[in-house]
Amino acid sequence: GLQTFKADGLVDPAVVETQQGGLTLSGGLGVRLVFITIGPRFRFGSFGEWQVWTLDGEVGLRIPFGRVEPYALLSGGYASVGALTVHDGVDRGDVDIRGWNLRAGGGADVYLSKAFTLGGRVTGDALFLTRPGVEPAALAGVAPGTDAARLEAVYGKDGSSIGAALTVSAVVGLHF
């Protein structure tokens, strides 16, 4: 959800569905120091009317129990929303939504060999997003009327929101 906890003109909810579900892909690299892992993680999610990606620093605490290894993680970093469906006549490139995110979660991996794991993960994100106002010339292409006035009222000024995400993932791991 782009506007789960706070909605202050980030997008026009009459045009953009602010709560979406979809698929995410994620990749990370890390270094392990006994029970602690640290490294970057990139996540990309594609939803019906928008996409979101994050680039985070992630820290994990892993507790091995033989072949099974449960873990907890915390991460945070940069977030960006793109491919936004705005309105006919408005270029989506003119609506620049970005900010930062915080993520917490946990999961478990099962070692099938020393180098290969399968597992699952559940994470929750908080998204702190902002958008600068769109230049009036960019909104000038919209036909006059109610839509034009509404778009000017929403996108003509700065917007912000606090959103949230819940992700359930299947995880494949390669360990070197």
C-alpha positions as CSV (number, residue, x, y, z in Angstrom):
1,G,0.0,0.0,0.0
2,L,1.4,3.3,-1.1
3,Q,-0.6,5.3,1.5
4,T,-1.3,2.8,4.3
5,F,-0.5,5.0,7.3
6,K,-0.5,8.5,5.8
7,A,-1.8,10.0,2.6
8,D,-0.9,13.5,1.7
9,G,-1.4,13.9,-2.0
10,L,1.2,11.4,-3.2
11,V,-1.1,10.1,-6.0
12,D,-4.6,10.7,-7.1
13,P,-6.6,7.8,-5.5
14,A,-9.4,8.4,-8.1
15,V,-7.0,7.2,-10.8
16,V,-4.3,5.2,-9.1
17,E,-5.2,2.1,-7.0
18,T,-2.9,2.6,-4.0
19,Q,-3.2,-0.9,-2.6
20,Q,-1.9,-3.7,-5.0
21,G,-0.6,-7.2,-4.8
22,G,1.9,-8.8,-7.1
23,L,5.1,-10.6,-7.6
24,T,8.5,-9.5,-6.3
25,L,12.0,-10.5,-7.2
26,S,14.9,-10.0,-4.9
27,G,18.6,-10.5,-4.8
28,G,21.3,-10.0,-2.2
29,L,24.9,-10.5,-1.5
30,G,26.4,-10.9,1.9
31,V,29.2,-11.7,4.2
32,R,28.8,-14.0,7.2
33,L,30.6,-13.4,10.4
34,V,29.7,-16.4,12.7
35,F,26.0,-15.7,13.3
36,I,25.7,-12.3,11.7
37,T,25.2,-11.6,8.0
38,I,25.6,-8.2,6.4
39,G,25.2,-7.0,2.8
40,P,23.1,-5.2,0.2
41,R,19.7,-6.4,-1.1
42,F,17.8,-5.2,-4.2
43,R,14.0,-5.9,-4.4
44,F,11.7,-5.2,-7.3
45,G,7.9,-5.5,-7.2
46,S,5.6,-5.1,-10.2
47,F,2.0,-4.3,-9.5
48,G,-1.0,-3.5,-11.7
49,E,-0.6,0.3,-11.8
50,W,2.9,0.9,-10.5
51,Q,6.3,-0.7,-9.7
52,V,8.4,-0.3,-6.6
53,W,12.1,-1.1,-6.0
54,T,14.3,-0.8,-3.0
55,L,18.1,-0.9,-2.5
56,D,18.9,-1.7,1.2
57,G,21.6,-2.5,3.5
58,E,20.6,-5.7,5.4
59,V,21.8,-7.2,8.7
60,G,20.7,-10.7,9.8
61,L,21.1,-12.9,12.8
62,R,21.3,-16.6,12.0
63,I,21.0,-19.5,14.5
64,P,22.0,-22.8,13.0
65,F,20.3,-26.0,14.1
66,G,22.0,-28.7,12.0
67,R,20.6,-28.4,8.5
68,V,17.9,-25.9,9.5
69,E,18.8,-22.2,10.0
70,P,16.2,-19.8,11.3
71,Y,17.0,-16.1,11.1
72,A,15.8,-12.5,11.8
73,L,16.7,-9.5,9.6
74,L,16.6,-5.7,9.6
75,S,17.2,-3.5,6.6
76,G,16.7,-0.1,5.3
77,G,17.6,2.1,2.4
78,Y,16.3,3.8,-0.8
79,A,12.9,3.3,-2.3
80,S,11.5,4.4,-5.7
81,V,8.1,4.1,-7.4
82,G,7.9,4.0,-11.1
83,A,5.7,3.0,-14.1
84,L,2.9,4.9,-12.4
85,T,-0.5,5.1,-14.2
86,V,-1.3,8.8,-13.8
87,H,-3.9,10.1,-16.2
88,D,-4.2,10.5,-20.0
89,G,-2.2,13.5,-21.1
90,V,0.3,13.4,-18.2
91,D,3.7,11.8,-18.7
92,R,4.4,9.4,-15.9
93,G,8.0,10.5,-16.0
94,D,6.9,13.9,-14.6
95,V,5.7,12.2,-11.4
96,D,8.8,11.4,-9.5
97,I,8.1,9.3,-6.3
98,R,11.0,8.3,-4.1
99,G,12.1,8.0,-0.5
100,W,13.3,5.4,1.9
101,N,12.1,2.2,3.5
102,L,12.6,0.1,6.7
103,R,12.2,-3.7,6.6
104,A,12.1,-6.3,9.4
105,G,11.4,-10.0,9.0
106,G,12.5,-13.5,9.5
107,G,12.6,-16.9,7.9
108,A,14.4,-20.2,7.8
109,D,16.7,-21.9,5.4
110,V,17.3,-25.7,5.0
111,Y,20.8,-26.7,3.8
112,L,20.4,-29.3,1.0
113,S,24.2,-29.2,0.6
114,K,27.0,-27.0,1.9
115,A,26.4,-24.5,-1.0
116,F,22.7,-24.7,-1.6
117,T,19.6,-23.8,0.5
118,L,15.9,-23.6,0.1
119,G,13.8,-21.6,2.5
120,G,11.0,-19.2,3.2
121,R,10.9,-15.6,4.5
122,V,8.2,-13.2,5.7
123,T,9.0,-9.4,5.9
124,G,7.2,-6.2,6.6
125,D,8.2,-2.9,5.1
126,A,7.4,0.7,6.0
127,L,7.7,3.1,2.9
128,F,8.4,6.8,3.5
129,L,7.7,8.4,0.1
130,T,7.7,11.9,-1.2
131,R,7.0,13.5,-4.6
132,P,7.8,17.0,-5.7
133,G,5.0,19.0,-7.4
134,V,4.7,18.6,-11.1
135,E,5.4,21.6,-13.3
136,P,2.1,23.3,-14.5
137,A,3.3,23.0,-18.1
138,A,3.4,19.1,-17.7
139,L,-0.3,19.2,-16.6
140,A,-1.3,21.5,-19.5
141,G,-1.9,18.6,-21.9
142,V,-4.9,17.4,-19.9
143,A,-8.3,18.5,-21.3
144,P,-9.9,21.3,-19.3
145,G,-12.6,20.3,-16.9
146,T,-13.0,18.4,-13.6
147,D,-10.0,16.0,-14.3
148,A,-7.7,18.9,-15.0
149,A,-8.6,20.7,-11.8
150,R,-8.3,17.6,-9.7
151,L,-4.9,16.7,-11.3
152,E,-3.6,20.3,-10.6
153,A,-4.9,20.0,-7.0
154,V,-3.1,16.7,-6.5
155,Y,0.1,16.8,-8.6
156,G,0.6,20.5,-8.8
157,K,1.9,20.5,-5.2
158,D,4.3,18.3,-3.3
159,G,3.0,15.0,-2.0
160,S,4.0,12.4,0.6
161,S,2.9,9.2,2.2
162,I,3.8,6.5,4.6
163,G,2.9,3.1,3.1
164,A,3.4,-0.5,4.1
165,A,4.1,-3.9,2.5
166,L,3.9,-7.5,3.6
167,T,6.0,-10.0,1.6
168,V,6.0,-13.8,1.8
169,S,8.9,-15.3,-0.2
170,A,10.4,-18.6,-1.3
171,V,14.2,-18.3,-1.1
172,V,16.9,-20.1,-3.0
173,G,20.4,-19.6,-1.6
174,L,23.9,-20.2,-2.9
175,H,26.7,-20.1,-0.3
176,F,30.4,-19.7,-1.1
